[in-house]
Amino acid sequence: MNRRALLPTLALATALPLSLSGCLAGENAADTQAVADGAAATEGGALNIDFATYNPLSLIIKDQGWLEEELAAQDITVNWVQSAGSNKANEALRAGAIDVGSTAGSAALLARSNGSPIKAIDIYSQPEWAALVTLPDSGITSVEDLRGRSVAATRGTDPYFFLLQALEAAGVDQSEVTIENLQHADGRAALASGAVDAWSGLDPIMAAAEQDGAQLFFRDIDYNTYGFLNATEDFLAEKPDVAQTVVDAYEKAREWAKENPEETAAILAEVAAIDPAVATAVIIDRTNLEVDPAPGDAQRSVLEKIGPVFVETGDVQTQQQIDDALGSLFDASLVEKADPASIGSDS
C-alpha cells in the first residue's frame, strides 16, 4: 500500500484529523443542547471517561490534565478508565461505568444496533489499526491460505470485522476457518506461542509484534472503520456542559498533536509500554488524525458496508436494527460548537 497516499505529509499525519466529510455531519444528530443558552452548569459529581492506546487524543488529554483543570471549578472529579478494546469500552458504556468511551466505528454501530444508548460525538481518527498477522514460517501469505487454519480475533472490535471482510472478499467461508475469540493482547501471545496460525491485530500491539518479527500479510485501510468517541445518552442529557468540555478538549488535543508530533508518540510509547520507534510508526504511518471530527456522512458510507455483515454473522438480528442505529448514532452538535481555545487558557 502506498502510505504517501494515506498521509500527505508526516507532520499532518502525526497531528490532526483528515477532512473526509462534514457537509452532512449533523443530519442525524440528536440535539443535545450541549451549550444551550441558560443551561445550568453542572456542579459536583464525576466525569468517568476512558483512555486507550488506540486513541492517541485520549492519551494527550489525560497526560496534559486539561479536563481536571477545566472541571475543578465545578467540583467535578475526573476518573480515567483504560479500555483494552472497543468491546470493553462498549461494555463499560452500557453498564454506566463510563460516560464517554473510545471505540471503532464498527463497534459503535454494533452496540447501538443492539440497544446500547450511545451517541458518537467526535471522530478522533481514521486509522489503519487492523491487519492480518502471522509468523514468518507459517506458510500463510494470503487470506486464501487461512482455509483450515486458526485465527485469533477480538469479537466486537474492528480487527474482528476486518477479518470477516477479508474472508468474504477472498471467497473464504467462515466455516473454513477457526476463529478464536481472544482479547487483543492475548491474540498476540497466542500467535507468538503457536497456539493460533494467524491473528487479526490491533495497533499499537500489532506494531510491537511486527518489530518482533511478525508479518502483516493482509492490509486494507478501507476495511478499518473510524475511531469514534461515544457518550451515553443519559450523560449528554444530564451534563451537556461537561460533554462540551470533553469535545473542546479533544479539539485542543488535535491542535496539540499537530504542534507536538514527537511528544504524541512519546506519550503513546509510555502508556503502551512499547519502543518509541514503534509508537512513532503507529502515529505517523498508520494513524490518520487529520479527519473531520464531526460524525456524519463519511462514517455512514463505511458503516453501511459493515452493517450487513453483522446480520450475516448473527451479531445483529435484522437489517432494520442496523438502519435504525445508523439513523440515530451520530451527534455532531458538540463538535460544531467546539472551542479548543477555551481549554487550558488563563482567562
N, C-alpha and C positions, 0 to 999 in steps of 0.2 A: 504494500500500500504506500502511496506517496504521502508521506507525513507533511510535506510542504503544502499539499492541497488542503489538509485539515487546519494547519496552523500557519497563517500568512507570515507571521514573524514570531521569533521566540519570545520577545518581550510581551507582545499582545497575548500570546498563547498562555504565558505564565500568569497573566493578570486577570483579564476581565471576561465577561460573558459576551458571546457572539450574537450578532443580530440576525435572528433567523425568522422571526415573525413577531408581530406585536400589533399589527393593524387590527386584528380581531381578538386581541388578547383578552378583552373584558367581556366578550359576547355572552359567556355563560357564567360570569362571576355573580356569586350571591353578594348582595350589597351588605357588607358587614357594618357599614357606617363607622369604620375604624377611627376616623378623625372627625366625626360629625360635630358640628357646632353645638356647643352646650353640653356635650357629653361629660359626665363627671369623671375625674381622674381616679384610677384605681388606687386604693390605699391599703397597704399591708398585704399579707399573703406571700405567695411564692410563684415564681415562673419556673416550671420544670421543662427543660429543653435538652435536646440531645446534641452530642458531638460525635463525629465519625471520621475515620481516616479516609473514607471515600468522599467526604465532603470537606474540602480544604477551607472553605469560607468559615465553616463552623469552628475549625481549629484556630483560625486567626482571631475570631471574636472572643473565644474562650481565653486565648493567650493574652490578648490585649486588655481584657477585663472591662470592655465597654458596657456590657449590659449591667454589670454590678454597679458601675459608676452612674449610669443613667437612671437606674431604678432605685438607687439608695434614697433619694429624696422622697420617694413614695413608700419607703419602708418595705420594699419588696425584695425578698431573698431569691437569688438565682441558684437553682440546683441543676448541675450538669450531669447528664446520664449518658454513658457511652453506648452507642448502638453498634453491635458486631456485624449487622447486616440489615438489609431492608426488612426482612421478615421479623427481626427483633424490634426494629423501630415501629413496625405496624402493630405488633403485639402490645408494645408499651402505650401507643396511642389509643388503641381500642380499650385497653384496661384503665386508661386515665392516669397512667403512671407518668406520662409526659404530656405537655401541652403542644409542643412543637417537635417534629421529628423529621429526619432525613431518609428518603427512600429513592429508589429508582422510579421512574415514571410508571413502568410496568407494575411494580409492586403497589403503587398508589392506586392505580386503576383496579387491580385485583381486590384490594381492601375495600374500596368504595363500592365495587360491584357486589361484594358480599356483605354490604350493610354497615361498614365502618363509617362513622360520621366525621369524615375528614374533608378538608379543602386544601388544594395546592395553592399556596400563597406566594411562592417565589420559585424561580428556576435557577439553581445555583451553578449548574454546569451542563455541558454536553460532552460527556466523557467517552473515551474508548476504554472502559474499565473492565470489560469482559472479553475473554477469548478462550479458545480450547487449547489445553496444555497437556503435554506428555513428556516422557523422558526420552533421551536420545536413542536408546536401544530398544524402544518398544515396538518398532516396526510400523508405527502409526504416522502417516504423512498427510492424510486427508480425512475428511468426515466419513467417507465411504469405508475407511479402514476400521471404523468403530463397530461394525457388524460383529456380533459375538463377543464384544468387549464390555468392560465395566467403566462407568464414568461417574465421578463424584460431582455433585451439584447441590446447591442450597435451594431447596424448593421455595418458591415465592419470591425469588430475587431475580435481578437482571441476568446473571450468569445462567440460571436455570432456563429462563425463557430464551436466552441466546442459544443454548444447546438445542432446545426444541426447534427453533427456527432453522438452525444449521442442519439438523437431521432432516427436516421437511424439505429444505432446498436441495439436499443431496439425494433425496429419494430413499432415505433410510427410515424404516418404520421404528417407532419407539420400542416395539416388542422385540426388535433385533438387538437392542442394547440394554444392559442392566444399569439403571440409574440409581446410584447410592446417594440417599439424602443425608448430606453431611454439611455442617456449618463450614464457612469458607476456610478457616484455618485448619480445620480437621480434614478438609478435602485435600489441601496441600500436603498435609502429613501422610494421608493415605496414598497419595501419588508417590511421594518420596520413599515410602516403605514398600511399595509394590502391591499394596492391598487393592488398588484400582489401576486400570491401564491409562486412564486419562482423567482430566479434571477441568471443569468449566470454571475458570478462575476469576478472581476479582482483585483489582489493584487496591492498595499497594502490595498486598500479599503476593499477588501474581508476579509483580516486577521483582520482588525479592527471590522468588522461586526461579525466575528466569536468570538472575545473576548467579544462582547456584547450579545452573546447567539445564534447567527445564526448558523445553522448546514450545513456543506458541505456533501450533501447526494450522490454526484457522483463525483469521481475524476479519471482522467486517464492522466498521463503525455504525453502519445503518441498522445493525441488529442490537445496538446498545440504545436504550432509551435515556432520556434526560435525567438529571438529578433534580428531584422535587423536594421542596421544603413544604411540609404539610402541618396543618394545625387542626385541632379538634373544633367542631362547630361550637361547642359549649364555651371554649376559651375565646373564640372570636366574638361571640355574643356577649360574654360577661366581662372581658378585659380587652376591648378593642384598642385602647390606647397602648397597652403593653404589646399587643400584637404588632402595632405600627412601629413601636420602638425596635422590635426584633427585626422587622424588614428594613428599617432605617440602618440598623447595624450591619445587615447583610450587604446593603449597598455601600456602606462605608468599607466593609471588608473587600468588596470588589475593587474599590479605588486603591486600597492599601496594597492589595496583591499586585496591582499594576506597578506601583511605585517600589515594591519590595519583593521582587520575584525570588531572590536568593533566600530571604528570610522566610518566605512562604514554604519553600522546600525544606528549610531547616526545621521549621515547626512540625511539618509532616514527619520528617525523619525521627524527631524526638518522640512524638506521640506514638508513632507506629513501630518504633524501635527498629528502624531499618537504616541501611547505609545511606548517607547523604546523597551519593551518586544515584542510588535507586530512587530516592524521593525526587530528585531533580528530573530524572527521566519520566516519572509519573506525571509531574506537574507540566513539564514542557512538551513531552512527546505524546502523552495520552490523556491530557485533560484540556479541553477547550472551555475556558472560563468566559470567553467573550460571547455570551449568549444574551439575548433579550430576556431580562428577568421576569417579565410578565407572562404568566402561563396562558396559553391560548392555542392558536391555530397550528403552529409548528409542532407542538406536542400532540395535538389531536391527530395530525396526519400520521405520526408514528404509532400512536396507540390504537388507531383504527386497524392497523395491520396486526397488532398483537392480540386484540380482543378476541377474535375468532379462535385463536389458539387456546385461550382459557376454556372455551366451551368444549372444544375437541378433547382436551385433556381431563375435563370434568372438574376443573378448578372453579368454574362458574357454571351454573345450571343452564342459563339461557342467554341468547344474544341480546334480548331485551334488557337484561340486567346490565350488560356492557354498555348499551346505548344510553340507558338512564344515567349510569355513572359518568359517562363522558359528557353528558349534558349538565352535570351538576358539580363536577370535580373542581373546575378552575375558578379561582377568585383573584383577579388582578387588581382589585381596588387598593390594596395596601402598597403594591409596587408603584401604581400610578401616582400615589401621594407621597412616595418616599422622599425623605430629605436626609441624605447621608451627612450633610454638613452639620446637622443637629447633634451628631454623635461625637463625643469627645471634644466638643467646643467648650471654651471657657465662659461663654456668655450664658 
